[in-house]
Amino acid sequence: DKLAAYRAHLAKYVPAEVAEAQAEGVANGPMVGTPGQIAERLAQMSGLGLGYAIFYLPEVAYDRSGLALLTKEVLPALASS
């Protein structure tokens, strides 16, 4: 749902093919999924030596719900693992 909303938001400002390419780039990123899936991937990567991660939240300027999920669900799950 968040990806569809991102795509729709972009389509208001850029040509459809640009919006689609951007959305596909986000969709194919390594940290796409439910908060539980993302926490699990990060825990696995931590086990391989990952010390920090930088997140790209493309919608954060106008929709903070993804940031809220990250801080309320993903990060606490990592802290307890």
C-alpha positions as CSV (number, residue, x, y, z in Angstrom):
1,D,0.0,0.0,0.0
2,K,2.8,2.4,0.9
3,L,4.5,1.7,-2.5
4,A,1.2,2.5,-4.4
5,A,0.8,5.7,-2.4
6,Y,4.4,6.7,-3.2
7,R,3.8,5.9,-6.9
8,A,0.6,8.0,-6.9
9,H,2.3,10.9,-5.2
10,L,5.2,10.9,-7.7
11,A,2.8,10.7,-10.7
12,K,1.4,14.1,-9.7
13,Y,4.8,15.7,-10.3
14,V,6.8,13.7,-12.9
15,P,6.0,11.7,-16.0
16,A,4.4,8.3,-15.4
17,E,7.5,6.4,-16.6
18,V,9.7,8.3,-14.2
19,A,7.3,7.7,-11.3
20,E,7.2,4.0,-12.2
21,A,11.0,3.7,-12.4
22,Q,11.4,5.4,-9.0
23,A,8.8,3.2,-7.4
24,E,10.4,0.1,-8.9
25,G,13.7,1.1,-7.5
26,V,12.3,1.5,-4.1
27,A,10.3,-1.8,-4.4
28,N,13.4,-3.7,-5.3
29,G,15.4,-2.4,-2.4
30,P,16.7,-4.7,0.4
31,M,14.7,-3.2,3.2
32,V,11.2,-3.5,1.8
33,G,8.6,-5.5,3.6
34,T,6.7,-5.6,6.9
35,P,8.4,-4.3,10.0
36,G,9.0,-7.8,11.2
37,Q,10.6,-8.8,7.9
38,I,12.8,-5.8,7.9
39,A,13.8,-6.4,11.5
40,E,14.7,-10.0,10.7
41,R,16.8,-9.0,7.7
42,L,18.6,-6.4,9.8
43,A,19.3,-8.9,12.6
44,Q,20.7,-11.4,10.0
45,M,22.9,-8.6,8.6
46,S,24.0,-7.6,12.0
47,G,25.1,-11.2,12.6
48,L,27.3,-10.9,9.5
49,G,28.9,-7.7,10.9
50,L,26.6,-4.9,9.9
51,G,27.2,-2.1,12.4
52,Y,24.8,0.5,11.2
53,A,22.2,1.1,8.4
54,I,21.1,4.2,6.5
55,F,17.5,4.1,5.5
56,Y,15.9,5.9,2.5
57,L,12.3,6.8,3.3
58,P,11.3,8.6,0.2
59,E,7.9,9.7,1.5
60,V,9.0,11.1,4.8
61,A,8.7,14.7,3.8
62,Y,4.9,14.3,3.5
63,D,4.1,11.0,5.2
64,R,5.8,10.1,8.5
65,S,4.0,6.7,8.9
66,G,7.0,4.8,7.6
67,L,9.3,6.5,10.0
68,A,6.9,5.8,12.8
69,L,6.9,2.1,11.9
70,L,10.7,2.1,11.8
71,T,11.0,3.7,15.3
72,K,8.1,1.9,17.0
73,E,8.4,-1.6,15.5
74,V,11.7,-2.3,13.7
75,L,14.2,-0.7,16.0
76,P,12.7,-2.1,19.3
77,A,12.6,-5.6,17.7
78,L,16.3,-5.3,16.9
79,A,17.1,-4.1,20.4
80,S,15.5,-7.2,21.9
81,S,17.3,-9.6,19.5
